[in-house]
Each structure stands twice: as C-alpha cells, then as structure tokens.
Amino acid sequence: MNSDCEIDAYVCDVGPVELEQLKAKMNIDLILDGTDNFETRLVINDFAQKYHLPWIYGACVGSYGISYTIIPRETPCLYCLLEAIPLGGATCDTAGIISPTVQLVTSLQLVESLKLLTENRNAMRDTLYTFDLWENSTRELTIQPLKKSDCPCCGDEKTHPFLDVQAMSRSAVLCGRDAVQIRPSHYHQTDLEIVANKLREIGLVVKKNDQLLIIEENRHRIVLFKDGRAIVHGTTDKNEAKSIYHRYLG
Ligand SMILES: [Zn+2]
C-alpha cells in the first residue's frame, strides 16, 4: 500500500547459516517472528542475542495467542521463558486455528514494532501478553524476574547453543528411497503412546510398536522413532519433509 516501501523477499529455510547470510545483505533494526516452530525461534533468539537485535515473538494455536518483545541486554530472552510458556505440543495442524487469533497476535506484534521503530520505548509493553478468545481471557505476565544469569543465550556466559550448526536439526535425503530423514537438534526420548493418541484424535491413521510409530498422511508416510528422529517418505524435498515433521510433531 505504501509506494515508498521497498520489499526484498527471500524464500529459504531459516537456520544459523541463512541468518548470517541475510544479515550480510541488510541492516536489521527488528525481527518479527512469523515462524511456526520452536526450533527456528530458538535460533532467532540466539541470533538476536549475538547481534543485539530486538525481536518480537508471536505464536498462536486454536483461540490462544501470545506475544512478547525481547530486547537483548534488557529483557529475559525466549530461552529464559521456556518454562513459563505453555507449549503443550499442540500445533495448528493438530489443534486447528481460528483467524481472529492470528489477527490479534499479529496486531500485538505490529503495534509494538511501530513503537520500537519510532523510538517510543516508554510506550512499549514490558509484559508477556497471552489471550484466549474462546475463553474470553487475557493475561499479562511480568517477566523481568524470569531473566536467568546462567541462561546460555542471554546470561553471563553466553554460548549461543542454537547457532551451533552441528547441533541443529539435520535433514538428509535418503538415497534411492524417496524419503528424507529428520534428526532433531537434541535427541530426547519421545513417548510414542502420547504422540500416537494425539494424532489419532485428529483422525490420522497411526500404527505403533515399541520402537516406532507410523503415520499415514495423504501421499506421505512418516516414521517416528523413540529418540525423536523421523523419516518422511514420499518426498526428496528437505523443506517439505521438515514442514510435514513440524506440522504433526511440533
Ligand atoms: Zn535467556
């Protein structure tokens, strides 16, 4: 709408390497979160801490939404707050979403970005704001006490673990199998029974044994192992495979 705006769009998967490449091309004043998974958000969080860039976290699922502005060296970072954010493993694909939720979260992010970019810092919200439009509830959490001095992302001794390319979730096309393997950034034991029940609730066909579960979805078959590793069959496109992985497994 504003003809004075110039938009440069980049279509890419966002990891530590891509963020460094994008940074080399532009001056960044602010990062607005429009992502759909925590793995990417934690990469952005570390990147923002490393280069002292403000970023505005926003997330929503169902009728529930959340927004929070992170200012490096001032506020707690996303990693400090992880325990305070109700995650629940729900995703828009497993729990659904209604459009007013998206509109409200993005409005909250945008108004804070206007304040920040016009240097009206005093007007900015300094709380973590959550709402549930169906339950008619809103909540503001004072987060300053949650800043952790031993946080690896924003604490006294920062190591920025999520910028470690080696530790990032890795995907690999499996030779001759029309399949991509997705490895999570940190191996963790997955309770296959809980995951299977959640997926069955949304109508997916799930088979399971002690070691793995198999999800049948349209033209893809996803095999999830106990350590969080997954193989997405029916594609050799890494980005498509990662998108399917995050859609069903958060
Ligand atoms: Zn932190």
Residues whose N, C-alpha, C, O or C-beta is under 5 A from the ligand:
A	BS01	ZN	P76 C77 Y79 C80 K148 C151 C153 C154 G155
